[in-house]
């Protein structure tokens, strides 16, 4: 008598755990994205450059260089990334460091 009752409670507990697990999965999947998702603007702004590198607009030079290196490693053409993204990442670094424009992106 106790065995069917225990089995029923175990099944109910597993069902509730599954329900909450699925709800948690949906909540995690719908969290805001950490990275910039938009398309690129015709002329890069400081705001867009900061979003691309994942830094603030007034970030110190050394932090900009670190962020550039981190993002470039993940998107370098030699590692399977695209030349277009690499050029936009370099353009973002140049924009935030205040370097003169070299004609913008090659694309």
C-alpha distances in whole Angstrom, upper triangle without the diagonal:
4,6,6,7,9,10,11,13,15,16,17,19,21,22,23,25,26,28,29,31,32,34,35,37,39,40,41,43,45,46,50,52,54,57,59,58,62,64,68,70,74,75,73,73,72,69,68,69,67,64,64,64,62,64,66,69,71,69,71,73,71,68,69,70,66,65,67,66,62,63,65,63,60,63,66,67,67,63,62,63,66,70,69,67,68,72,70,68,72,73,71,72,75,75,73,76,79,80,83,81,82,82,78,76,77,75
4,6,5,6,9,10,11,12,14,15,16,18,20,21,22,24,26,27,28,30,32,33,34,36,37,39,40,42,44,47,49,51,54,57,56,59,62,65,68,72,73,71,70,69,66,65,66,64,61,62,62,59,61,63,66,68,66,68,70,68,64,66,67,63,62,64,63,60,60,63,61,58,60,63,65,65,61,60,61,64,67,67,64,66,69,67,66,69,71,68,69,73,72,70,73,76,77,80,79,79,79,76,73,75,73
4,5,5,6,9,10,10,12,14,15,16,18,20,21,22,24,26,27,28,30,31,33,35,36,37,39,41,42,46,48,49,52,55,54,58,60,63,66,70,71,69,69,68,64,63,64,62,59,60,60,57,59,61,65,66,65,67,68,66,63,64,65,62,60,62,61,58,58,60,58,55,58,61,62,62,58,57,58,61,65,65,62,64,67,65,64,67,69,66,67,71,71,69,71,74,76,78,77,77,77,73,71,72,70
4,5,5,6,9,10,10,12,14,15,16,18,20,21,22,24,25,27,29,30,31,33,35,36,37,39,41,45,46,48,51,54,53,56,59,62,65,68,70,68,67,67,63,62,63,61,58,59,59,56,59,61,64,66,64,67,68,66,63,64,65,61,59,62,61,57,57,60,58,55,57,60,61,61,58,57,58,60,64,64,61,63,66,64,63,66,68,65,66,70,70,68,71,74,75,77,76,76,76,72,70,71,69
4,5,5,6,9,10,11,12,14,15,17,18,20,21,23,24,26,27,29,30,32,33,35,36,38,39,43,45,47,50,53,52,55,58,61,64,67,69,66,66,65,62,61,62,60,57,58,58,55,57,59,62,64,63,65,67,65,61,62,64,60,58,61,60,56,56,59,57,54,57,60,61,61,58,57,57,60,64,63,60,62,65,64,62,66,67,64,65,69,68,67,69,72,74,76,75,76,75,72,69,71,69
4,5,5,6,9,10,10,12,14,15,16,18,20,21,22,24,26,27,28,30,31,33,34,36,38,41,43,45,48,51,50,53,56,59,62,66,67,64,64,63,60,59,60,58,55,55,55,53,55,57,60,62,60,62,64,62,59,60,61,57,56,58,57,54,54,56,55,52,54,57,59,59,55,54,55,58,61,61,58,60,63,61,60,63,65,62,63,67,66,64,67,70,71,74,73,73,73,69,67,69,67
4,5,5,6,9,10,11,12,14,15,16,18,20,21,22,24,26,27,29,30,31,33,35,36,40,42,44,46,49,48,52,54,57,60,64,65,63,63,62,59,58,59,57,54,54,54,52,54,56,59,61,59,62,63,61,58,59,60,56,55,57,56,52,52,55,53,50,52,55,56,57,53,52,53,55,59,59,56,58,61,60,58,62,63,61,62,65,65,63,66,69,70,72,71,72,71,68,65,67,65
4,5,5,6,9,10,11,12,14,15,17,19,20,21,23,24,26,27,29,30,32,33,35,39,41,43,46,48,47,50,53,56,59,63,64,62,62,61,58,57,58,56,53,53,54,51,53,55,59,60,59,61,63,61,58,59,60,57,54,57,56,52,52,55,53,50,52,55,57,57,53,52,53,55,59,58,56,58,61,59,58,61,63,60,61,65,64,63,65,68,70,72,70,71,71,67,65,66,64
4,5,5,6,9,10,11,12,14,15,17,18,20,21,22,24,26,27,28,30,32,33,37,39,41,44,47,46,49,52,55,58,61,63,60,60,59,56,55,56,54,51,52,52,49,51,53,56,58,56,59,60,59,55,56,58,54,52,55,54,51,50,53,52,49,51,54,56,56,52,51,52,54,58,57,55,57,60,58,56,60,61,58,59,63,62,61,63,66,68,70,69,70,69,66,63,65,63
4,5,5,6,9,10,10,12,14,15,16,18,20,21,22,24,26,27,28,30,32,36,37,39,42,45,44,47,50,53,56,60,61,58,58,57,54,53,54,52,49,49,50,47,49,51,55,56,54,57,58,56,53,54,55,52,50,52,52,48,48,51,49,46,48,51,53,53,49,48,49,52,55,55,52,54,57,55,54,57,59,56,57,61,60,59,61,64,65,68,67,67,67,63,61,62,61
4,5,5,6,9,10,10,12,14,15,16,18,20,21,23,24,26,27,29,31,34,36,38,41,44,42,46,48,52,54,58,59,57,57,56,53,52,53,51,48,48,49,46,49,51,54,56,54,57,58,57,53,54,55,52,50,52,51,47,47,50,48,45,47,50,51,52,48,47,48,50,54,53,51,53,56,54,53,56,58,55,56,60,59,58,61,63,65,67,66,66,66,62,60,61,59
4,5,5,6,9,10,11,12,14,15,17,18,20,21,23,24,26,27,29,33,35,37,40,43,41,44,47,51,53,57,58,56,56,55,52,51,52,50,47,48,48,45,48,49,53,55,53,56,57,56,52,53,54,51,49,51,51,47,47,50,48,45,47,50,52,52,49,48,48,50,54,53,51,53,56,54,52,56,57,54,56,59,58,57,60,62,64,66,65,66,65,61,59,61,59
4,5,5,6,8,10,11,12,14,15,16,18,20,21,22,24,26,27,31,33,35,38,41,40,43,46,49,52,56,57,54,54,53,50,49,50,48,45,45,46,43,45,47,50,52,50,53,55,53,49,50,52,48,46,49,49,45,45,47,46,43,45,48,50,50,47,46,46,49,52,52,49,51,54,52,50,54,55,52,53,57,56,55,57,60,62,64,63,64,63,60,57,59,57
4,6,5,6,9,10,10,12,14,15,16,18,20,21,22,24,26,30,31,33,36,39,38,41,44,47,50,53,55,52,52,51,48,47,48,46,43,44,44,41,44,46,49,51,49,52,53,51,48,49,50,47,45,47,46,43,42,45,43,40,43,46,47,48,44,43,43,46,49,49,46,48,51,49,48,51,53,50,51,55,55,53,56,58,60,62,61,61,61,57,55,57,55
4,5,5,6,9,10,11,12,14,15,17,18,20,21,23,25,29,30,33,35,38,37,40,43,46,49,52,54,51,51,51,47,46,48,46,42,43,44,41,44,45,49,51,49,52,53,52,48,49,50,47,45,47,47,43,42,45,44,41,42,46,47,48,44,43,43,45,49,48,46,48,51,49,48,51,52,50,51,55,54,53,55,58,59,62,60,61,60,57,54,56,54
4,5,5,6,8,10,11,12,14,16,17,18,20,21,23,27,29,31,34,37,36,39,42,45,48,51,52,50,50,49,46,45,46,44,41,42,42,39,42,43,47,48,47,50,52,50,47,47,49,46,43,46,46,42,41,44,43,40,42,45,47,48,44,43,43,45,49,48,45,47,50,48,47,50,51,49,50,53,53,51,54,56,58,60,59,60,59,56,53,55,53
4,5,5,6,9,10,10,12,14,15,16,18,20,21,25,27,29,32,35,34,37,40,43,46,50,51,48,48,47,44,43,44,42,39,39,40,37,39,41,44,46,45,47,49,47,44,45,46,43,41,43,43,39,39,42,40,37,39,43,44,45,41,40,40,43,46,46,43,45,48,46,44,48,49,46,47,51,50,49,51,54,56,58,57,58,57,53,51,53,51
4,5,5,6,9,10,10,12,14,15,16,19,20,24,26,28,30,33,32,35,38,41,44,48,49,47,47,46,43,41,43,41,38,38,39,36,39,41,44,46,44,47,48,47,43,44,45,42,40,42,42,38,37,40,39,36,37,41,42,43,39,38,38,41,44,44,41,43,46,44,43,46,47,45,46,50,49,48,50,53,55,57,55,56,55,52,49,51,49
4,5,5,6,9,10,11,13,14,16,17,19,23,25,27,30,32,31,34,37,40,43,46,48,46,45,45,42,40,42,40,37,38,38,36,38,40,43,45,44,47,48,47,43,44,45,43,40,42,42,39,38,41,40,36,38,41,43,44,40,39,39,41,44,43,41,43,46,43,42,46,47,44,46,49,49,47,50,53,54,56,55,56,55,51,49,51,49
4,5,5,6,9,10,10,12,14,15,17,21,23,25,28,30,30,33,36,39,42,45,46,44,44,43,39,38,40,38,35,36,36,33,36,37,40,42,41,44,46,44,41,41,43,40,37,40,40,36,36,39,38,35,37,40,42,43,39,38,38,40,43,42,39,42,44,42,41,44,45,42,44,47,46,45,48,50,52,54,53,54,53,50,48,50,48
4,5,5,6,9,10,11,12,14,16,20,21,23,26,29,28,31,34,37,40,44,45,42,42,41,38,37,38,36,33,34,34,31,34,36,39,41,40,42,44,42,39,39,41,38,35,37,37,34,33,36,35,32,34,37,39,40,36,35,35,37,41,40,37,39,42,40,38,42,43,40,42,45,45,43,46,48,50,52,51,52,51,48,45,47,45
4,5,5,6,9,10,11,12,15,18,20,22,25,27,26,29,32,35,38,42,43,41,41,40,37,36,37,35,32,33,33,31,34,35,39,41,40,42,44,43,39,39,41,38,35,37,37,34,33,35,35,31,33,36,38,39,35,34,34,36,39,38,35,38,41,38,37,41,42,39,41,44,44,42,45,48,49,51,50,50,50,46,44,45,43
4,5,5,6,9,10,11,13,16,19,21,24,26,25,28,31,34,37,41,42,40,39,39,35,34,36,34,31,32,33,30,32,34,37,39,38,41,43,42,38,38,40,37,35,37,37,34,32,36,35,32,33,37,38,40,36,35,34,36,40,38,35,38,40,38,37,41,41,39,40,44,43,41,44,47,48,50,49,50,49,45,43,45,43
4,5,5,6,9,10,11,15,17,19,22,24,24,27,30,33,36,39,40,38,38,37,33,33,34,32,29,30,30,27,30,31,34,36,35,38,40,39,35,35,37,34,32,34,34,31,30,33,32,29,31,34,36,38,34,33,32,34,38,37,34,36,38,36,35,38,39,36,38,41,40,39,42,44,46,48,47,48,47,44,42,44,42
4,5,5,6,9,10,14,15,18,20,23,22,25,28,31,34,37,39,36,36,36,32,31,32,31,27,28,29,26,29,31,34,36,35,37,39,38,34,34,36,33,30,32,32,29,28,31,30,26,28,32,33,35,31,30,29,31,35,34,31,33,36,34,32,36,37,35,36,40,39,37,40,43,44,46,45,46,45,41,39,41,39
4,5,5,6,9,12,14,17,19,22,20,23,26,29,32,36,37,35,35,34,31,30,31,30,26,27,28,26,28,30,33,35,35,38,39,38,34,34,36,34,31,32,33,30,28,31,31,27,29,32,34,35,32,30,30,31,34,33,30,33,35,33,32,36,36,34,36,39,38,37,40,42,44,46,44,45,44,40,38,40,38
4,5,5,7,10,13,15,18,20,20,23,26,29,31,35,36,34,33,33,29,28,30,28,25,26,27,24,26,28,31,33,32,35,37,36,32,32,34,32,29,31,32,28,27,30,30,27,28,32,34,36,32,31,30,32,35,33,30,33,35,32,31,35,35,33,34,38,36,35,38,40,42,44,43,44,43,40,38,40,38
4,5,5,9,11,13,16,18,18,21,25,27,30,34,34,32,32,31,28,26,28,26,22,23,24,21,24,26,29,31,30,33,34,33,29,30,31,29,26,28,29,25,24,27,27,24,25,29,31,32,29,28,27,29,32,31,28,30,32,30,28,32,33,30,32,35,34,33,36,38,40,42,41,42,41,38,36,38,36
4,6,9,10,12,15,17,16,19,22,25,28,31,33,30,30,30,27,25,27,25,22,22,23,21,24,26,29,31,30,33,34,33,30,30,31,29,26,27,28,25,23,26,26,22,24,27,29,31,27,26,25,26,30,28,26,28,30,28,27,31,31,29,31,34,33,32,35,37,39,41,39,40,39,36,34,35,33
4,6,8,12,14,16,15,17,21,24,26,30,31,29,29,28,25,24,26,24,20,21,23,20,23,24,27,30,29,32,34,33,30,29,31,29,26,28,29,26,24,27,27,24,25,28,30,32,29,28,26,27,30,29,26,28,30,28,27,31,31,28,30,34,32,31,34,36,38,40,38,39,39,35,33,35,33
4,6,9,12,14,14,17,20,23,25,29,30,27,27,26,23,22,23,21,18,19,20,17,20,21,24,27,26,29,31,30,26,26,28,26,23,25,26,23,22,25,25,22,23,27,29,31,28,27,25,27,30,28,25,27,29,26,25,29,29,26,28,31,30,29,32,34,36,38,36,38,37,33,32,34,33
4,6,9,11,11,14,17,20,22,26,26,24,23,22,19,18,20,18,15,16,17,15,17,18,21,23,23,26,28,28,24,24,26,24,21,23,24,21,20,23,24,21,22,25,28,30,27,26,24,25,27,25,22,25,26,23,22,26,26,23,25,28,26,25,28,30,32,34,33,34,34,30,29,31,30
4,6,8,8,11,15,17,20,23,24,21,21,20,17,16,17,16,12,13,15,12,15,17,19,22,21,25,26,25,22,21,23,21,18,19,21,18,16,19,20,17,18,22,24,26,23,22,20,21,24,22,19,21,23,20,19,23,23,20,22,25,24,23,26,28,30,32,30,31,31,27,26,28,26
4,7,9,12,15,17,19,23,23,20,20,18,15,14,15,13,10,11,11,9,12,14,17,19,18,21,22,22,18,18,20,18,14,16,18,15,13,17,18,15,16,20,22,25,22,21,19,20,23,21,17,19,21,18,17,20,21,18,19,22,21,20,23,25,27,29,28,29,29,26,24,27,26
4,6,9,12,13,16,20,20,17,17,16,14,12,12,11,8,8,9,7,11,13,15,18,17,20,21,21,17,16,18,17,13,14,16,13,11,14,16,13,13,17,19,22,20,19,16,17,19,17,14,16,18,15,13,17,17,15,16,20,19,18,21,23,24,26,25,26,26,22,21,23,22
4,6,9,10,12,16,16,14,14,14,11,9,10,10,6,6,9,8,11,13,14,18,17,20,21,21,18,16,18,18,14,14,17,15,12,15,17,14,14,17,19,22,21,20,16,16,18,16,12,15,16,13,12,16,15,13,15,18,17,16,20,21,23,24,23,24,23,19,18,21,19
4,7,9,12,16,17,15,16,16,14,11,13,13,9,9,12,12,15,17,18,21,21,24,24,25,22,20,22,21,17,18,20,18,15,17,19,16,15,18,20,23,21,19,16,16,18,15,13,16,17,14,14,18,17,15,18,21,19,19,23,24,25,26,24,25,24,20,19,21,19
4,7,9,12,14,13,14,15,12,10,12,13,10,10,13,13,16,17,18,21,22,25,25,26,23,21,23,23,19,19,21,20,16,18,21,18,17,20,21,24,23,21,18,17,18,15,13,16,16,13,14,18,16,15,18,20,18,19,22,23,24,25,22,24,22,18,17,20,17
4,7,10,12,11,13,15,13,10,12,14,12,11,14,15,18,19,19,23,23,26,25,27,24,21,23,24,20,19,22,21,17,18,21,19,16,19,19,23,22,20,17,15,16,12,11,15,14,11,13,16,15,14,18,19,17,19,22,23,23,23,20,21,19,16,14,16,14
4,7,8,8,10,12,11,8,10,12,11,9,13,15,17,18,17,21,21,24,23,25,23,19,21,22,19,17,20,20,16,17,20,18,16,18,19,22,22,20,17,15,15,11,10,13,12,9,11,14,12,11,15,16,14,16,19,19,20,20,17,18,16,12,11,14,12
4,5,6,8,11,11,8,10,13,12,12,15,17,18,18,17,20,21,24,24,26,24,20,22,24,21,19,22,22,19,20,23,22,19,21,22,25,25,24,20,18,17,14,13,16,14,11,13,15,12,12,16,16,14,16,19,18,19,18,16,17,15,12,11,14,13
4,6,9,13,13,11,12,16,15,14,18,20,21,21,19,22,23,26,25,27,26,22,24,26,23,21,24,25,21,21,25,24,21,22,22,26,27,25,21,19,17,14,14,16,14,11,15,16,12,13,17,16,14,17,20,18,18,17,14,15,12,10,10,13,11
4,6,10,11,9,10,14,14,14,16,18,19,19,16,19,21,23,22,25,23,20,21,24,21,19,23,24,20,20,24,24,21,22,23,26,27,26,22,20,18,15,15,16,13,11,14,14,10,11,14,13,11,14,16,15,15,14,11,13,10,8,9,13,12
4,7,8,6,7,10,11,10,13,15,15,15,13,16,17,19,19,21,20,16,18,20,17,16,19,20,17,18,21,21,19,20,21,25,25,24,20,18,17,14,13,14,12,9,11,11,8,7,11,11,8,10,13,12,13,13,10,13,11,8,9,13,13
4,5,5,6,9,10,11,13,14,14,13,10,13,15,17,17,20,19,15,18,20,17,16,20,21,18,19,23,22,21,22,24,27,27,27,23,21,20,17,16,17,15,12,13,13,10,8,11,11,8,9,12,12,13,13,12,15,14,11,13,17,17
4,6,5,6,9,10,11,12,11,9,6,9,11,14,14,17,15,12,15,17,15,14,18,19,17,18,22,22,20,22,24,27,27,27,23,22,21,19,17,17,16,13,12,13,10,8,10,10,6,6,10,10,12,13,13,16,16,13,15,19,19
4,5,5,6,9,10,10,10,8,6,10,12,15,16,18,16,13,17,18,15,15,19,19,17,18,22,21,20,22,25,28,27,27,23,22,22,19,17,18,17,13,13,15,13,9,12,13,10,9,13,13,16,17,16,19,19,16,17,20,20
4,5,5,6,9,10,10,10,9,13,14,17,17,19,17,14,16,17,14,14,17,17,14,16,19,19,17,19,21,25,24,24,20,19,18,16,13,15,14,10,10,13,10,8,11,12,10,10,14,14,16,17,15,18,17,14,14,17,17
4,5,5,6,8,9,9,8,11,11,14,14,16,14,10,13,14,11,10,14,15,12,13,17,17,15,17,19,22,22,22,18,18,17,15,12,13,12,9,8,9,8,4,7,9,7,7,10,11,13,14,13,15,16,12,13,16,17
4,5,5,6,5,6,5,9,9,12,12,14,11,9,12,13,10,10,14,14,12,14,17,17,16,18,21,24,23,23,20,20,19,17,15,15,15,12,10,12,11,7,8,11,9,7,11,13,15,17,16,19,19,16,16,20,20
4,6,5,6,8,9,12,12,15,16,17,14,12,14,15,11,12,15,14,11,14,17,16,15,18,20,23,22,22,18,18,19,16,13,15,15,12,10,13,12,9,11,14,12,11,14,16,18,20,19,21,21,17,17,20,20
4,6,8,10,11,14,13,16,16,16,14,11,13,13,10,9,12,11,8,11,14,12,12,14,17,20,19,18,15,15,15,13,10,11,12,8,7,10,10,7,9,12,11,11,14,16,17,19,17,19,19,15,14,17,17
4,6,9,10,12,11,13,12,13,10,8,9,9,6,6,9,9,7,9,12,12,12,14,17,19,18,19,15,16,16,15,11,11,13,10,7,10,10,7,8,11,11,10,12,15,16,18,18,19,20,16,16,19,19
4,7,10,12,10,13,14,14,10,9,12,11,7,9,12,10,9,12,14,13,14,16,20,22,20,21,18,19,19,18,14,15,16,13,11,13,14,10,11,14,14,12,14,17,19,21,21,22,23,20,19,22,22
4,7,8,7,10,11,11,8,7,10,10,7,10,13,12,11,14,16,16,17,19,22,24,23,24,21,21,22,20,17,17,18,15,12,14,14,11,11,14,13,10,12,15,17,20,20,22,23,20,20,24,24
4,5,5,9,11,13,10,9,13,13,11,13,16,15,15,17,20,20,20,22,26,28,27,27,24,24,25,23,20,20,20,17,15,16,16,12,12,15,13,10,12,14,17,20,20,23,24,21,22,25,26
4,6,9,11,13,11,10,13,14,12,14,17,17,16,18,21,21,21,23,26,29,28,28,25,25,24,22,20,20,19,16,15,16,14,11,11,13,10,7,10,11,15,17,18,20,21,19,20,24,24
4,7,9,12,10,9,13,14,13,15,18,18,18,20,23,23,24,25,28,30,30,31,28,28,27,25,23,22,22,19,17,17,16,13,12,14,12,8,10,11,15,18,19,22,23,21,23,26,27
4,7,8,6,6,10,11,10,12,15,15,16,18,20,21,21,23,26,28,27,29,26,26,26,24,21,21,21,18,16,16,16,13,11,13,12,8,10,12,15,18,20,22,24,22,23,26,27
4,6,6,6,9,10,11,12,15,16,17,18,20,22,23,23,27,28,28,29,27,27,27,26,23,22,22,20,17,17,17,14,12,13,13,9,9,12,14,18,20,22,25,23,24,27,28
4,5,5,6,9,10,11,12,14,15,16,18,20,21,21,24,26,26,28,25,25,24,24,21,19,19,18,15,14,15,13,10,11,11,8,7,10,12,16,18,19,22,20,21,24,26
4,5,5,6,9,10,11,12,14,15,17,19,20,20,24,24,24,26,24,25,24,24,22,19,20,19,16,15,17,14,11,13,14,11,10,13,15,18,20,22,24,22,23,26,28
4,5,5,6,8,10,11,12,14,15,17,18,19,23,24,23,25,23,24,23,23,20,18,19,18,15,15,16,13,11,13,14,11,11,14,16,20,21,22,25,22,23,25,27
4,5,5,6,9,10,11,12,14,16,16,17,20,22,21,23,20,21,20,20,17,15,16,14,11,11,12,10,7,10,10,7,8,11,13,16,17,19,21,19,19,22,23
4,5,5,6,9,10,10,12,14,15,15,19,20,19,22,19,20,19,19,17,14,15,15,11,10,12,11,7,10,12,10,9,13,13,17,17,18,21,19,19,21,23
4,5,5,6,9,10,11,13,14,15,19,19,18,21,19,20,20,20,17,15,17,16,12,13,15,13,10,13,15,13,12,16,17,20,21,22,24,22,21,23,25
4,5,5,6,8,10,11,12,14,17,19,17,19,17,18,18,18,15,13,15,14,10,11,13,11,9,12,14,11,12,16,17,20,20,21,23,20,19,22,23
4,5,5,6,8,10,10,11,15,16,15,17,14,15,15,15,12,10,12,11,7,8,10,8,6,10,12,10,11,14,14,17,17,18,19,17,16,18,19
4,6,5,6,9,10,10,14,14,13,16,14,15,15,16,13,11,13,13,10,10,13,12,10,13,15,14,14,17,17,20,20,20,22,19,18,20,21
4,6,5,7,9,10,14,15,13,15,13,15,16,17,14,12,15,14,11,12,15,13,12,15,17,16,16,20,20,23,22,23,24,21,20,22,22
4,6,5,6,8,12,14,12,13,11,12,13,14,10,9,12,11,8,10,13,11,11,14,15,15,16,19,19,21,21,21,22,19,17,19,19
4,5,5,5,9,10,10,11,9,10,11,12,9,7,10,10,7,8,12,11,10,13,15,15,16,19,18,20,19,19,20,17,15,16,17
4,6,5,9,9,8,10,9,12,13,14,12,10,13,14,11,12,15,15,14,17,19,19,19,22,21,24,23,22,24,21,19,19,20
4,6,9,10,8,9,7,10,12,14,10,10,13,13,11,13,16,15,15,18,20,20,21,24,23,25,24,24,24,21,19,20,20
4,6,9,7,7,4,7,9,10,7,6,10,11,9,11,14,14,14,17,18,19,20,23,22,24,22,21,21,18,16,16,16
4,5,5,7,5,7,7,10,8,6,10,11,10,11,14,15,14,17,19,20,20,23,21,23,21,20,21,18,15,15,16
4,5,5,4,5,6,9,9,7,10,12,12,13,15,17,17,19,21,22,23,25,23,24,22,20,21,18,15,14,14
4,6,7,9,9,13,12,10,13,16,15,15,18,20,19,21,24,25,25,27,25,26,25,23,23,21,18,17,18
4,6,9,11,14,12,11,15,16,15,16,19,20,20,22,24,25,25,28,26,28,26,25,26,23,20,20,20
4,7,9,12,11,11,14,16,15,17,19,20,21,23,25,26,27,29,27,29,27,25,25,23,19,19,18
4,7,9,7,8,11,12,11,13,16,17,17,20,21,22,23,25,24,26,23,22,22,19,16,16,15
4,5,5,6,9,10,11,12,14,15,17,19,20,22,23,24,23,24,21,20,19,16,13,12,11
4,6,5,6,9,10,11,12,14,15,16,18,20,21,22,21,21,18,16,16,14,10,9,9
4,5,5,6,9,10,11,12,14,15,16,19,20,21,20,20,17,15,14,11,8,8,7
4,5,5,6,9,10,10,12,14,15,17,18,20,19,20,17,16,16,13,9,11,10
4,5,5,6,9,10,11,12,14,16,17,18,17,18,16,15,15,12,9,10,11
4,5,5,6,9,10,10,12,14,15,16,15,15,13,11,11,9,6,7,8
4,5,5,6,9,10,10,12,14,15,14,15,12,12,12,8,6,9,9
4,5,5,6,9,10,11,12,14,14,15,14,14,14,11,10,12,13
4,5,5,6,9,10,11,12,11,12,11,11,12,10,9,11,13
4,5,5,6,9,10,10,9,10,8,9,10,7,7,10,12
4,5,5,6,9,10,10,12,11,12,13,10,10,13,14
4,5,5,6,9,9,11,11,12,14,12,12,15,17
4,6,5,6,5,7,8,9,12,10,11,14,16
4,6,5,6,8,8,10,12,10,12,15,17
4,5,8,11,11,14,16,13,15,18,20
4,6,9,11,13,16,14,16,19,21
4,6,9,12,14,13,16,19,21
4,6,9,12,11,14,16,19
4,6,9,10,13,15,18
4,5,6,10,12,14
4,6,8,9,13
4,7,8,10
4,7,8
4,5
4
